[in-house]
Each structure stands twice: as structure tokens, then as C-alpha cells.
Amino acid sequence: MQHFAYRRRLVPLLALGVVAGLVPGLVGGAAAAAPGQTVARQGDATTGQRGADTRQLDAYTRQKLSWKRCADDKPAVFQCATLKVPLDYRVPEGRRIDVAISRIRTSDPGKRRGILTMNPGGPGGPGLELPVEAADGLPKALLDQYDLVGFDPRGVGRSTPVSCGLTRDELPYPRVTRSTADAAANEAWARGFAAKCRAAAGDRLPYNSTRNTARDMDVMRAVLGEKKLTYYGVSYGTALGAVYMQLFPHRVDRFVLDSAVDPGRMWRGMFRIWGPEGERAFQRWTKWTADRDRTYHLGASPAAVARSFWRLVARADTKPIVFGEATLDGPAVRDLLRPELYSVRKGAEAVAMLKKAADGQSVPGLPAEESGENEIASQTAVLCADAPWPRDPGVYRRDAFRDAARHPLYGDFAASIIPCAYWPKGAEPATTVDNDVTSLIVQNEWDPQTPLTGARAMHRALKGSRMVTVDEGEGHGVVFGDTRNTCAENAALGYLATGGLPDRDVTCRATPGRRGIGR
């Protein structure tokens, strides 16, 4: 259920390979002070709770950490510790849980500014090893200024992990919903998934929220002795960053949000938007591919290319297609290819390769990754705890059937039921993001997971933000994505190093053919 994280995991992408001179003016010299910030309109700047007594958290914010080498096969400078945080911040004297954190200290203590922490997306993505991977490639100006700090969010990895005992067959999502039989099967799956999680971890599920992870980040900041936090978050990590900004506006230093979610659509709306956005990407792809029929042989007009695609879907429904190590029926073809079509060249290559496979030729297929049980269980817990979901299965049925007709590529998948329909309710209301805190948003125009419309909505909600849009930029993730864009990198890494935001929103031109950082 890897909804918003990178399709190809961010952790290896953070083997950055950024050259020291990538961003003009980053090498040498102390950083300028961050721009001024104003108070957010919700929450308390210390606890993230209105009217809370900050002394209740003293036992957490004043704890002493025991740092140890993270692993024998990792550098000695890469250290790990365990942070204690409340399960429920409304009852801080109650049950405690662990949050695993890590760090690599600045390469030049004399130039140290503070800490730079990161989140790789998800929800459910582990971030403990990000510092050791980032340290190999970030510009020297950033390594001089910051201790690099990573953490596994609550419920993930080494941070009191959520586990439901789910089998391999119970993990896959999304699920096709084109018939009443599909809907009934999916409802049974979602109900069983939720029941297992209630039985295994029901007492923790309501508290496994983005809001509480943001509070955990602030306890981490305090324990590390910092007045403010600098942060880079990608995909789901933009939601985490935005919620932190809402709860702790005075603790925000320099925040970069890469490939942003729409804070008003968290979370069902973020799934459903893949229906109409997928159709837009499909139309763009058919036009591009038709202009290159001599290369891909999928049709000389957009309509002909579309017919080639849907014929493959129909063929797979009749006789599943062996595609590399996978065997694909029609829904599996749609699910696999939807994100590929946002990159017109990759989409054309993938569909042409699938056509060869359908004709009986042996082809390598596409890289596949399987998420582990903890990642899927913890991800579901966050999605369900953050915001209310419809409890009536009929709502999902009606939406899936309607969206399938409107958006045939992916509408039924995007609207289908998930275990949140049967999940324990979150302990707190959804967080409304609406503030004036300074930040920078970077976004590709053609992003399959977090569409441009969502990033624009985040920009409107974060009224102190600037936005860098890569015109015709493709893929999920800008700074550490598949295709490198120096213009966007300069803005994002320059802001982290100097605190200087662009005077206005910036549009960068895509640079096709340039591999991303560390690629």
C-alpha cells in the first residue's frame, strides 16, 4: 500500500552524489539568518496542543540520550539512540513508546547552525539511515552547517513498530472494483485487515497519526538542544512537515517540501484525484507517442495509441500477460502502467515492451518492489488516524463504479475501499493546515503520486511559502528524483544553506535526459 512514497524507494535515492559546487554560493561562509516567521492560526508553539502545560513534557524534553554506533557495517560517526515519547500527548504521564533516531554530526563544528532532519515519504517509510546516505553527497556547505538527523516515525521500523500479522495475500492494494463481486471481495478484505490490526495493536492505532509524529519531531528537537528545526520532506513527508509547521510555527527554521500533498485532501481525496489526473496524463502520453509511431509502433494518432493500450488490457483480461517476473491481468496492467504514463518516454517504452510480451516475446518487465508488513500496517494506521473515512461500504461502491466510468484508467482503483472503513477512529480531529510560516515547495508538473494541483493547494495553505515548479517536469520527487533539474536544486539546496527564498514563485524548465542526483 505504498501510496505516497516514491515508487522506487527514497532511501537509495538519497545516495545523493551532489557535487560541492552544485549550488552557487554554497561553499564556505556562514549562513544568513532565516527569514522572519509569523504565528500560525492553530495549535500551541511548544506542545502542539491548546492550553497544554509545557511542564508536563519536561520528562521527555529533558531526557538524556545514549548514543551508540548504529551498526558495525556503518561508519562510526553514524550514531543511533532511542527517544522516549508519549503514546498520547494529551496524557503524557501515560504509556511511553520508542522513537529510533540517528545522526551524523557536522563536518565543521565552527560553522554549525543546527540540525537538518528528513522524512522519505510513505507514510510508513523508515528514515533512520538517511543521514549516512545523505552525508555521501550533500554539498559541503550543508554538511558544515548541520548535524544530519534521521528517524523512524512512530510505528515504523525500530520505533515501537505496528504489526498486524498480515499474510502476503492480505497486503496488496489498490484493488480493482468494477463489479459487485469485486466490491464484496474488497469489503471482506478491508474488514479482515482491520480486524487483525485491531486485535494486534488496537490500543495504539488511534495515536499513530501524523500529528503525533510531528510532536515526536519536536521532542527530538528539544532533546537535541535546538531552538528550531530545519527539515526536508518528500511526498508524505510534505504533509508531516506542514503539520509540524502548523503545530510549532516558532520552531520552524528552513523547511523544504518536495512533491507536496494537498492538505485539504488528506487522505481519501488524495487517492481519488489519481482518477482524473491519470486521464490527463494518459491523453498527454497518447499524443506524444503518436508523434513517434516509427519508434514505438503503437499508433500514428492519439486515438490509435489509446486503442493499442486498451487492446492490451483486454488481451490481458482474456489471457494474462507474462511480463518479466509478473503475470498481469487487465487490472494489473492498468495499475502497473498508470504511474509510468506520466513520463511519456518511459510510458511508451513500457507499453511497447508489454505489447511484445503479449505477442509471446520474452521481456525484462519493470522493476518491482514489495513493501513489508510493518510498512503497510503502519502506513494504514496513519492514513486512518489522520482523518475520518466513510464508514458505509456503499459509499466506496458507488464512488468506484462512478469513477470507473469517468476515469477508466484508474478511477475504480482510486475510489475503492480500504481498511479505514472499519478502523478505530483517530484520537484527534484532522489537522487544518493554514499558516504564514516561511517554507519552500518544489514540484514537478507531471507527478504521478502527488499531482501539481495538490502542491498548489499546499502553497495556498502555507501562505508564507514560495513554490518552484518544474514546467513539463516528470516523476515523483524533484531534488532527488529520476531526472535532475539544476534550477530546482539550486533553489531548494540554496534555501537550506542560506535561508534565502526566491522573491517570487519560480518556474524551471525541465531538462530531459539528465539523470537525477545520485543516479
N, C-alpha and C positions, 0 to 999 in steps of 0.2 A: 504494500500500500504506500509506495513511495510517491506521494502526491506532489510535493513542492520542492523537495531537494533536487539537486542535479540528477539527471538521468544517469550520467556517469559520475560516480561519487566525487564530491568536492575534495575529500582528503587527499587523493593523489594529485588533484589539480593544484593543490597548494604547495607542491614541489615546484616553486614558482619560477625560478630561473630569471628573475628580473635583474637586468644589468644595473649597476650603480648609477649610471648616467641617464637612466630612463626618463626621469622627470627633471626638467631644467630647474636648477637652483636647489636641488635636494641635498647635494653633497656638501657637508661642512656647515658650520654655523649653528647657533641656537635657533630654535623655532620661535616664530612670532606667537603672541598671545592669541587665544581663540577669540572669535567674535563674541560680543555680548549676547546674552540669552534672556528671555523673559519667562515669566511664570506660566506653567501650564494651567489648564482650566479644570483639571480633575486630579484628585489624589493629593497625597502629602509628600513633600520633597524628601523626607527622611525614611518613612516607613512604607509609603505606598498605600496608606490607609488614613482616612479622615479621622482626626481626633485621637489617633493612637498615641500611647505614651511610649516615646522612643526608648525609655529606660528598660522597657520590657525586653528589648532586643540586646541589651548590654552583654548578656551571657554569650551571645552569638558574635556580635561585632568586635568583642574584645578577646575572643578565643585565640590561643597560640597554636600555630600550625607546626607540625613535624614534617619537614621536607626530607625526602629521600630520592635517590636516583630512581627514575621511573622504571627502567629495565636495563639489564646487563648489555643488551644489544643496541641500546640507545646512548647518545652522548652523555657524559657525566654531568654536563651543565643542564640537561633536561631533567627537571625535578618535579616530583608529584607529592601531593598532600591531600588529606581528606578534611573537608569543611563540614561542620555540623550546622544544619538549618532546621527550622520548624516545619513539620509536615503541614500545619495550618497556621499561618501567620496571625490569624485572629486569636489563636490560643497558643502563644509562643512558649508557654510553660508545659505544653503537652508533648506529644510524641516528636522525636527528632529523627531525621533521616540524613544520609550522607550525600555529599556532592564532591565528586573527584575533580580536583583542579591540578593544573600543571603550569610550569613557567620556564622560560629561559631569560635570564637577566640581560639587561642592556650591555652592548659591547663597549660602551664608553660611559661609565657612571657619571663623569663630569658633565655630560650633556643630557643626562636623564631627565625626561619630562614626566613620565608616569607609566601607566600600563595600557597596552593595546590587547583587548580580548576579541575573540572571534567566534562566530557560530556558522557551521557549514550548511545549515538548512535542515529540512525534514518536514515536520517535527520527527524526532527520533534519531537524528543524525548525531553520532558521537563526535566530540571536539577535543578530546584530551590530547591527541597527538598533533594538533595543528601547529603549536609553537615550533616543534622540532622540524616540521616540514617547511614552515614559512621562513625559518631562520636561514635556510639554504639559499633563499633567493630575493628576499625583500631588499630594497635599496638601503645602502649603508646609513643614510640619514634617518631612516625609520628604526633600524636596529640600534643606532646610537641613542635614540630618544626614548625608546620604550622597552620595558620588560614585556615579552610576548606571553600572554596568559591564555590557556585553553581550559575547557571544562566539558565534562559530560553533563548535559542538562538532567535535572531530576527525572528518575525513571529510566535513564538511558545508560547502557554500558556499565560503568563501575559506580554509578550514582543511584544506590538503592533501586536496582532495576525492576521494572514491571515485567512480569512474565505470566502468561495465561495458560501455558501448557498446550498451545495450539499445534496441531499437526500441519505438515506441509500442505495437505489438501485444503486446510482451512484458511491459509494465508492469502491466496491470490485475490487481488482486487485491481481494477474495477471488474464488474460483471455485466454481461450483456442483458438487456431487459427489452425484448421485442415481442414477448408473448406472455399470456397469463401464467403459463407453466414456468417461464423464466422468472417472472416476478415471485411466484410462490417459492421456487427453489432459493432465490436470493433472500427472501424474507426468513426462510428457515435457517439459511447460513448466517445471516446477521444476528438472529436470535440466539443461535448456538454459540457464536463467537462471544457475544456479550455475556451470556450465562457463564461461560468458562472464565472470563475475566472477572466477573462479579465474585465467583467462588474463590478465585486465586488471590485477588488483590482488591476486592471491593471496598475495603476500608481506606484505601489510598487513592482510588481513581478520581474522586471529586476534586482532589487537590493537585493533580498532575497537570497544571494549567500553565499557559504562557505567562500569565500574571504572576504566579508564584515563582516561575523560573526567573523572571525579571527581578523579583525580590531577592532570590538567591544570588543573582549577579551583584546586587547592591551590598549584600552581606559580604561577598567576596571582596568587593572594592574596599569596604571599611576595614576588613581584617588585613588587607594588604597595605593599609595605611594611606590610601589615596583619597583626596577630596573629590576628584572627578574621574570619569571613566571615558576612555577612547575605545571605539568599537567598530568592527567591520562585520556586517551580517549579510548573508546572501539568501535569497528565496524566502523560506520560512523565517530565516534569521532577520529579515527586514521587519516582520511582524513582532518578533521578540524585541528588536531594537526600538521600534515605535512604541511598544507598550512600556518599555523602560523609560523612554523619554516622557511619556505621559505621567508615570508614577513618580519619577525622580528628576524633574526638569533641571534643578540646580546642580545635579550630579553629572550632567552631560558635558563632555568636552567636545570631541570630534567624532561624529557618527557618520559612517558611510553605509548606505543601504543599497545593495546591488540586486536588481531584479525583484522589484517590490510587489507585494501582495496588496490588494485593495482592502484597507482596514474595515470598510463597511460591508464587505462580503465574507468575513470570516465566520464560518468556513464553507457552508454549503454553496453559497453563491460563487465562491472561487472555483468549485468543481463545475458548476453548471455553465460558467462562462466559457469553458472549453468547447461547448457545443457550437455556439455562433462563431467564436474565434477560429475554431477548426475549419469551418466552412470558408471563412475569409482566406485563411492560409491555403486551403485546397484550391480555390479559384486562382490565386496568385501563382501557385505551383503549376496548374494546368496551362496557364498562358506561357510561362517561362519554358516549360517542357515542350510545348507545341512549336515554339520558335527553334527548337533544337532536335527536331524529329530525326534528322540524319544521324544524330549521335545515339539517341535513346530508343527510337523506333516505337514510340508509344502513341503517335498520332500527330497530324500536322495542324490540328486546330485544338483549342481548349476543350471543345465538346468531344473530340475524338480521344484525347488524352483521358478525360473523365470516364469515357466508356471503357477504355483499356483497364483503368483501375477497377471499376465496378465489375467487369467481367472476371477479373482475378478474384475478387471477393466471392462472386457467385461460384466460380470453379472450386474455390477452397471449401465452400459450403457443401458442394457435391462430393468432392474428393480432397481431403486435407492435403496441403502442400508441404512437402519436406523442405525446410528452409534452414540450411546449416544443421544445427543440432535440434531445431524445433520443428514440430509438426503443427501447422496452422490451419484452423478452420476460418470461415469468413469473419466472425467477430475478432478472432485473434489477429487477422491481417489488419483490420481497422485499428485495433488497439496498438499494435506494434508500429504502424506507419504514421499514425497521427502526428507525433512529435517530429518525425523525420521530414514531413512535408513542409514544415516551417523553414527549413533550409532547402531552397529549391534544388540545388545541385545534389545534395545528399538524398533528397526525396526521389529525384529522378533516377539516381543510381540504384537506390534501394528497390524501387518498383521494377526497374528493368531487370535487376537481379532476381526478383521474385518471379517475374514472367519466365525467365529461363528455368527457374526451379519448377514452375508449374508445367513446363514443357519436358520435364524429366532430366534436366541437366543438374549436375552436382555443383552447388554454390556454397560459399562460406557462411552466408546469413549475416545477421547483425550481432554485435556484442550484446550479451545478455548478462544481467546481474540479478541476483536474488537477495532480497532483504531477509535478515534473520528474524526470528520470532520476537526477540526483545524490541527490535527496531519497529516492527509493525504494531506490536502491542502498545508500546509507549507512544507511538505516533497517534494511534486511535484514541488513546487516553487523553492526549492534549486536544485533539480535534473535538472530542465530545465534552470536555470540561470547559472549554473556552466560551462556547456559545450554545444556545438552545437549538435543538434539531426537531423536526416534526416527529411526533410520536405515532401518528396514524400511517400504517404501511400503505394505505390507499393513496396518500399524497405522493409518495415516491412512484407508485404505479402510474398514476395519471401523468405526472411530470415526465416520466421516462417515455411513455407512449407518445406524448405530445412532442417532446424534444426529438425523438427519433424521426418523426415526420418532418419537423422543421429543419433539423440538422442531422442528416443521415450518416455523416461520417462518424460522429461521436456523441450525438445528443442523448441516446439511451444510456450509454456508459456514464456520462457526466451526471445524470439525474438519478441513477439507481440507488437503492437503499444501501446504507452502511450500518455497522453495529450501533452507532449513536442513537438510532431509533429506540433501542432497548437498554441504553446505558444509564448508570446512575447520573443524576443531574449534577452539574458543576456546583461547587461550593459558593461561588460568587457570580454576579452578573457579568456579562461580557464587558470588556474594557472599551470605552469610546475614545478613539484617538482624535484629538482636536487641540493643538497647541502651537506655540510660536517658537519652539526651540530650534536652534540652528542645526542643520544637517545637510548632507548631500545625497541625492538619489541618482543612481546610474542605471540605464535601462536600454536594452535592445528593442528595436521596433517590432521584430518578429521573434518573440519569445514564446515557446510552446507551453510553458508551465505557468508563468506569471505574465500575462499579456500586458501590453503597453497601457491599455485602459486602466488596469489596476494600479500601475505605477503613477499614472496621472492622478488617480484618486488619492493615493498616498501623499502625493505632492500637495494636493489641496488641503488635506487634513493636517499636514505638517507645514504650517504657514510660514515658518522661518526657513524652510528648505529651499535649496536650489536643485535643479534637475538637469542631468546630462543625458540626452537621448541620442543613440546611435542610429541615424537615418538608414533604413534598409539593413540594419544590423540583425544578424540571425543568431539564434541559440539562447540557451538559458544560462545566464551569467555573463557579465561584461568583463570585469577586470581579470578574472581567472577562467574565462570561457574558452570555447574551442577556437575562436577567431580573435586575434589580437587587434586592439584599436588604441593606438598611441594617444590619440586625443582624449579618449575617456580615461585611460590610465593616468595621464598627466593630471587631469582634474581630480581623480579620486586619491591617488597616492600623494599628490601635491597638497591636497587638503589635510590629509593625515599628518604630513610632515610640517606644514607651515600654518595651518589653520585658516588659510586664505580661500574663501569661497569665490566662485565666479560672480561678477557683478550682476549677472542675469542668467537665466536658463540658457543652456548651450546645446546646439545640435552638432554632432560629429558625423562625418561621412563614414560609411562602412568601408573597410579595407579588405575586400575579398581575397582569399588565398593566403592571408597571413595567419599562421598558426598562433594559438593563444599562448599566454605566458606559461612556460614550463612544458610546452607541447613539443 
